[in-house]
Structures are given as C-alpha cells and as structure tokens.
Amino acid sequence: MPSSVHTSRQPALPGLPEVLAAAVRCGNGAEAASDSQARYASAARHAGSGHWEQALAELIEIVRRDRAFNNDAARRTMLAIFALRGEDEPLVVRYRRMLANALF
C-alpha cells in the first residue's frame, strides 16, 4: 500500500550545510519528545538565524549529556558549523576545544 508523502517545498537556507538545513526543518522544541531533541531543534533555529554561538552552546550540551543522540548528530553538526565558519575563527577555536574536552 503506497504511503502518503508530504511534498511541500522547504525554504532555502543558503550557506548552511545540509545537516543544518535538515535540522532547521525538523520542527520546533515545543514538539520535541526529549531534552536532546528540544536542544537540537533550538540549535537548528539559532544556526538558521546565524546565531552561531547559541547554536554551538546547545550542541555542546547535547554532546555532554547524550552523545549518542541521533547517531552523534550534535557532534557532526558542530563539525559542519566549524567548517562553515572557518577553522581560525575564535568562536570555532573555543568550541572545538570544548568539544575535544567533552569527548575525551
């Protein structure tokens, strides 16, 4: 039996890697079933608005509390933001250090 597929177009999010664009489309925190889902949705909204520090703050909390969430999505998303912003940016340097400390 064929399933119904929602085919409406999602808004374009220029400059965001697909991992972030998918997270922005995932829904809002009020609909989230867990703290990690709520934080991830919040991070996606912040990233979609260009509020990188707020996004990274939410993501690092997920890594610290629930590393395995969504197949390591928080860590992977942080790496995508680092690549997008540039490795030499002070915000990236600071959060890369925090990520390393959280992982090891």
Secondary structure, 3 states (H helix, E strand, C coil): CCCCCCCCCCCCCCCCCHHHHHHHCCCCHHHCCCHHHHHHHHHHHHHHCCCHHHHHHHHHHHHHHCCCCCCCHHHHHHHHHHHHHCCCCHHHHHHHHHHHHHHC
